[in-house]
Amino acid sequence: MTLASSGTMSIGGSTATRSINLELGLSATATSNMNSAALRGLAGVSSGAIAMSNFYGKSSSLDTQTVTVGTEPGNAYVGPQYGFNSVTGYGSCSDGTCNFYSGAAYHYLFYFVINASNAYFTFGVAGNVSNSGWTTCTANGTAYQRTAASYSYNSSNNTTFWQWNDGGAGPNPMGTTTGATKTVVFT
């Protein structure tokens, strides 16, 4: 949804066209500030002064997916995975097609832990696609910047993917409850 083109605007709040948090896929009461990367990205102001008027008429979403969380149990090499993975067959996502990569199928939207120092959020699509076309992936309120991700193509399953290592600090944006739904918004 697009934010209003004039009038009162707020970071929080429950009015969809007037709440910056809601436009970013966050809860109405989420803690946010004008200097965060997600808010600056939506406003189109990378540095310097930022005002509420910078948000007029802005839309954050290039694509939105609702993930129904599935799990893959861990093994000797990796801990459990939570979210959606069409390659190994757990979880699901709302329409499964990526609007900003010409309808490419989503292969991954999941979180997994390797050890106490290495935990990753992973997003992947079918095909060999460019590292461009979007700025931020916000999974259940946790914002991941494209420029901070590792980017790779796996020819064995024809998947381009991005990974963010949070150093094991979390949070796990997918949670651990099988069947829960989580929103993933690309801007």
N, C-alpha and C positions, 0 to 999 in steps of 0.2 A: 504494500500500500504506500502511497505517496504522502509525505507530510503536507500540511496546509501551506498555501502560498502567501498567507498574511495572518496577522492576529497573534494571539497568545501561543507561545511554544514553551514546553518545559522538558527537562531531562527525564523526569519520572512522570507518573500520572497514568490514568487508565483510558484516556481518549486517544484512539489509534492515530488519528491524523495530527495530533498535537503532542504526542509523547515520543521523544527521541529514543528512549529505551525500548519502547514497543517496536518502533521502526527497525531497530537493530536486532530484534528477536530476543531481547532481554526481558526480564520481568519488569513490571511497572515500578517496583520498589528496589530494583537492583542498584547497587552503589556504582555510580558513574561520575566522571568529571569531564569538563570541557577539554582537557589536555590529553585525554586518552586517544590512542591510535584509532579506535573504532569511531569515536565521535568526530575526530578530525577528518577521517576518511569520508564519512558521510557528508560533512560540511564542505569538503573540498578545500580545506585550509590546512596545508601540511605543517606550517609553522607560523609563529607570530600571533597577533591578536585574533581572537575568534569570538563571534557574537551569535546570539540566538537567531538573528536574521539570516545567518549563513545557512541555516537549515531549511528555510522556506522552499517548498516545492521539491525537496530531495527525496529520493527513494533509495533505500539501501540494497534492495534485493535484485540480484541478477538471477538467482535461483533459490528456492527453498525446498528442502526435503524434510519429511517427517520420518525419522528412523524408529522402527519398532525393534527394540534391543533384543539381540540374540547373543548367545555365548558360545565360545569355543574353549574347551578345557585346556589348561596348560600341559606342558610336557617337560622333558628334561632340559630343554633349551629356551623355552619362552613360557611366561605365565599365561593366564587366561586372557582371552580377547572378548571385548564387549562392544556391541554395535551391529553393523551390517557388513557382510562380506559375501558377495555373490560367487566368488571363486571357490571358497570352501563350504559355502551354503549355510550361513546362519544369519538371522535377523532379516529385516526387509526395509525398504524405503518407499516413500509415497508414490512417486511415479517412475522413479528409477532412471530418468533421463536428465542429462546436464544441459541446461539451456544455453550456457555460454560456450560450450564445445559442440555446437550443432546437433544436439540431441544424443550425444555419446552416452552409452549406458554407464551408470555408476557401478564400479566394482567394489569399492571400499569406502566405508565411513565408520571407522572403529578405533578403539583405544586398547593398547596392550602394554603389559609390564614385562620387561626382561629380567630386571633385578632392581634393587633399591635405588640405583643411580640412573637407570634407563627405562623410561616409560614413554610411549609414543602415541600421538593421535595421527591417524593415517587417512588420507582421502585419495581415491584413485578412480580413474575413468578408462573406458575401453579406448584403445588406439594410442598412437604416438602423437601427442598433442604438445603445443607450445607452452612454455612457462609464462603465460600472460593471459589477459582477459578478465582477471578478477584481482582483488586486493586482499580481502579478508574472508576467512571462513569462521563463522561464529557458531560453535557447537554448544547448545544448551547454555549459552551465556559466556562461554570461554572463547575469546577472540584469538585466532591464529592468523598471523600476517604471512602472505605468500612469500615475501622476500626473506622471511626468517626460516623457511622450510628447506629441507633437503628435497631435491627434485630428481626423479629418475624414471627411466622407461624399462620395463621388464618384458623382453620379447617372448619369453616362454609362455606368458599368458596374455600378451598384447595389452598391457596396462601401463599407463603413465600415472605416477603417484607422487604425492607430497607427504612428508613426515615431519613432525615437530617433536623433538625430545624435550620433555619438561624436567629432565634430571631426576625423575621419580617423585617430584614434589606435588604432582597433581594440580588441580583436581581431575578426576576421570569424568569428562563431560557426558559420557554415556551411562554412568552409574553402573551398578552391578545387578539390577533387577531385570530379569528376563521378562519381556512383554511390555516393559515401560516404553513410553514414546518420548523422543527427544527431537527438538527442532534444530536443523542445521541450515544456516542462511549464508549465502555467498553474496558479497558486495564487491 
